[in-house]
Amino acid sequence: MLDVHPPHAPTHTWRDFFIHIATICVGLLIAIGLEQAVEAIHHHHQRIELESQLRDEAQRNLDLVQQNIDRLQAQLAWYNANIFALNRAPVSNGRISSALLVPPGDIFRIGLLDPSQATWAVAKANGSVALLPEDEAQVYSRLDHEAELLQQPAAELLHDRLALQSLKQSRNGLPPAQLAYFTLDQRDALLHALAAVYSDSNILVVLELNEAGACRGVLHNARTVDEMIQHMLHEVEQYYAHHPPNPAPWSPTSKKLPTP
């Protein structure tokens, strides 16, 4: 609040009057300038703090996504090995026997973890997003979008995985013994279920890679969405350079892999 005080002595001439008015105006301008300077400094510190929080969250999400990718890679190898074994199981009198593989370690015991979107959600709710330059805000918005894209494929993978588990435990499906004897129809039902989770997992790997690349873009100070997309493409290219795609030997489903 700015207070304007009346003059201590009466003004006798127009010159005194205009000097007094000019003094008041200059004082008001100085006070307003100081107030705006203080507010600008405060907003600058708020912006720096928000950017730091967003980068910290991106680093945590990057570590989490890397764990998800490693787990998905192990699961894909297990699905592929079982599909390969089922396709080559000997047939005798309309029935086949196949040694079902036991999943190694805890690749299915720990579920995939969702990346955090809390910092961006809070920033949008309290309006602090407005502190960011437009291009930078678009970068963080794209990062949030990549995290959202993981939700539906992850739900589909969980649904198909539960269907596979149900088939394995069903009385009309496979017996619990590791050495399973079943009909060709039961084998095809199992192959179909395995191929579904295999396809879901491949799609999710690409989306996780996109999220990882988006996080790296933030950590490498990408200032535009185009710069972030370059990091995403690089992440996918580097991964498949070291892990060439290994198509399932039998795949009744054909879901298109996403691209950045």
N, C-alpha and C positions, 0 to 999 in steps of 0.2 A: 504494500500500500504506500503510495506517494503522497506526502503532505505538503501543501503549499501554504506558507505563512504570509500574512499581510505585512507590509513594510512597517518598521518601527517608528519611522518619522513620516509625516504627511508630505505628499508630492506637491510642489508649488508650480512647476512648469511642465510643459509637454515633454521637454527633454528628460526631466527626471522620471516622468511616467514611462516613456519608451525605454529608458535604461532599465527601469524596474521590470517591465514586461520581458525585455531581452534576457535579463538575468534569470527570471523564472523559466523561460523557454530553454536556455542553455542548461540550467540545473535539471530540468525534466529530461532533456535529451541525454545528458550524462547518466542520470539514474536509470532511464530505460535501456541505454546501451550496456550499462553494467549488469542489469538484470538479465538481459538477453545473453550476454557473454557467460554469465554464471550458468544459465539454463543450457546453453550450447555445450559448455564443458561437462555438465551433468549428463546430457544426452550422449556425448562422446564416450564417457565412462560406461554408461549403460550399454551402448552398442558394443564396446570392446568386451564387456562382461558376457553379453549375449553370444557374441561370436566365439568366445572361449568355451562357453557351455555347449554350444552346438558342435564345436570341434571335439571336445571331450566325449560327447555322446557318439559322434561318428567313429572315434577310435574304439570305444567300447563295442559298438555295433560291428565294426570290422572284425574284431577278435571273435565275436559271437558267430558271425556269418562264416568265418573260416572254419570254425568247429562244425557248423552245419554242413558245409561242403565236404569236409573230411568224412563225416558220418554218412552222408548221402553216397559218396564214392564207394565206401565199404559196402553199403546196402546194395548198390547197383551191381557190384561184383558178385554178391551172394545171389541176387535174383538171376543174373546171367548164367551163373554156374548151374542153378537148378533147372532153368529152361533148357540149357544145353544137355543136362543129364536126362531130363524127361523125354526130350526129342530122340535120344539115342537108346532109350531103355528097350530091351528085347520084348517082343510080343509073343505070347504063347496062349493058344486057345482063347483069343479075344481079351486076354488080360495081360497086364504088364507088371513088372516089379522094378522098383527104382529106389536106391538108397537116398533118402532125402537128407540134405546137408543140414547140419546144426549151425545156426548163426554164430560166428566167432565173437568172442568178447561181449561187449555191451552195446553193439551197434543198433539194437532195437530197444534196449532197456531205457535209454535216455532219448526223449523226444526232441524234435527240432525246436529251437528257441526263436521267438519273434524279436526283431530289432526294436529298440525303444524309439518312440516318437513323442515322448513327453515334453522335451524342451521346446520343440516347434509348436506343439499344441498349446502350451502355456503362453508362448510368445504371441500366437495369434489371438488367444483369449484376452490377454492384457494390453494388446495393441503395440507391444514393443517391436513387432515386425516392421512397423513404420520407420524405425530408426535405421534400418538397413537400406543401402542403395538398391534401386529396383533390380539391377542385374544380379546382385548378390542374393537378394530375396528370392529370385527365381531359381537360383542354384539350390538353396535350401528347400524350396518347395518341390523341386524335382527329386531331391533326396527323400523327402517324405513320401512322394508319389511312388518311388521304387519300393519303399517298405510296404506300402499298401498293396502293391501288385503281388506280394508274396502270399497274402492271406488266402485268396481263393484257391490257388494251386495247392497250398499246404492243406487246406480243408479237403480237397479232392483226393490228395494222397492218403490222408488219414482214413477217409471213407473207403477207398479201395484196399487199403491195408487191413482194415477191419473185416472187409468182405473176404479177403484171402485167409485171414486167421479163422473166420467163421467156417470157411470151406474146409480147412484143415482139421477142424475140431468137430465138424458135423458127422452125425452117424451115417449120413448118406455120402459123405465125402471120404477123406482119407482116415484110416485108422491111426492111432497115436504112435504106433511102432515106427522106428526109423526106416525099417525095410517095409515098404508099402506095396500091397498088391491091389490093383484097382482096374476098372474097365477103361476102354479107350475114351468113352464119354467123360468119365471122371478125370482122366488125364487131361483131356482138352479143356475141361472146366478149370482145372488148376493152372494150365498153361495160360489161359485167358486171364485169370486173376493175376498171375505173375507178370504177364506182359503189361497189364494195366498199371500196376505199381511201378514197373520199370519205366514206362512212358512218363508217368507222373513225376517220378524222381528225376528223370533227365530234364524235364521242363523246369523243375524247381532248382536244379543245379544252375541253369542259365540265369534264372531270376536272382538267385543268391549271388552269382558272379556280378550281375548288374548292380546289385546293392553294394557289393564290395567295391566295385569300381567307382560308384557314386561317393562312397565314404572316402576313398582315396582322393577323389577330386576335391572334396572339402578339405582334407588334411594337406593337400598340395596347393591350397589357396586358389582353386578354380574360381574365376570371377564371372563366367558366363556358362549357360547350359551347354553350349557347344563344347567348351573346354571339359566340362564334366563328362559328356558323352564320349569324348576321346579317351578319357580314363576308363570308362566302362568297356569300350571296345578293346582296349589294350588288356584289360583284366581277362576278358573272355579269350582273346587270342593267346595270351600267355598260358592260361590254364590248359587249353586244348593242344597247345604245342607240347606240353609235358604229359597230358592225359588224352591221347587220341580217342575219339568216340568209338565205342565198341557196340555196334548194334546187336540187339537181341537176336538169337538164331531163329526165333519164331515170334512174330508180333502181329496179332490181329487188330491192334489199334494203331492209329496213325495221327498222333497229335503233333501239330507243328511247333517247333521250338521257337520261343520268343527271341526277338532281337532288341538291342538297346534303341 
